[in-house]
Amino acid sequence: MVTTKKQQQKKPITRNKLLAVAGLGWLFDALDVGILSFVIAALAIEWQLTPTEMGWIGSINSVGMAVGALVFGLFADKYGRKAVFMWTLVIFSVASGLSALTTTLAAFMVLRFFVGLGLGGELPVASTLVSESVAPKERGRVVVLLESFWAGGWLLAALISYFVIPTYGWRVALLLTAIPAFYAIYLRISLPDSPKYEANKDKRQPIWQNMKAVWQKKYAKNTLMLWIVWFMVVFSYYGMFLWLPSVMVMKGFDLIKSFEYVLIMTLAQLPGYFTAAWIIEKLGRKFVLSVYLLGTAISALAFGFADTPSLLLLSGMFLSFFNLGAWGALYAYTPENYPTIIRGTGAGMAAAVGRIGGILGPLVVGTLTVKSVDIGVIFSIFTAAIVIAIFAIIFLGKETKQLELD
């Protein structure tokens, strides 16, 4: 029997190829977010920014991410996962490259909004696409492995920042983040859409109906839990990690040494992901997410009150290990709480609520720093937020391990 080109194009993508294609997009996202944390520290010196202005740079990025997660999550259920994945990648890549050409804080922040717009939409859509494209017995593990590409992006960001920013400046570093725009062309050719989405195209509903559906009695408890967890996790993550190089400077290290320490801390993200991926199909989503968030809370407290270089480095490594392992579990868990016809909407809305926390987190650090509040006290606030997320998972969450998706 002769196989036509059209039939060949419809062959399902292999798990490993899907992971590589989606994962590289995820890596580019992390590269952009990671570089921003280092760029903020450099801009503070070059543009003589106040802590409040530094906080607003991170927060405007999160404003864009909130809008992007909501809008593109809704679009993913209407137009397909693949198309939206590609649109978002182009938006944030081009905007990131253009931000390297700015000379004022206002112009920089406008472009950071568009960077966030693309980034915020891409992450929940990518995890939904992968979640719908692999077998239930390995779905959680594969999505956590997808999230592990985030560590690769942060590591690349740390390397670029360490070797490029001190010598060539932050503009060259940001120009390097525009490369993913070319990768989007490859995505269009090589990536098929989710088979579950294709099978449910005829069941598509109006956008407003999908938004109402996530609060139907059947899904209301899931939605409440996810919104609480996403808000608290993103609030604490962006409050802590966007400020990490700057906090190191506040604790007495010069810019180069702070970049070096953050690079070492970033390496600890990889075993965090891989251990979470290894146990998530054995022990379940709720257990892994709760335990890794508990480790994050303890590490954040230790980091905030660390007063020696060795304790600072050790607690920072554990913070990276547990927090990023928790992120992997959260991305695996979120899409599994909804059926196919509203999965993009449910995941996108939860992520959008989380990004509101991402707006507030950096602002809290900037505002309290101006008032000379101790870093330990600030990190205690993030610890409390993570504990609230743990209680929401335990008391409101359901286990979705190896559940067959609708």
Disulfide bonds with the S-S distance in Angstrom:
none
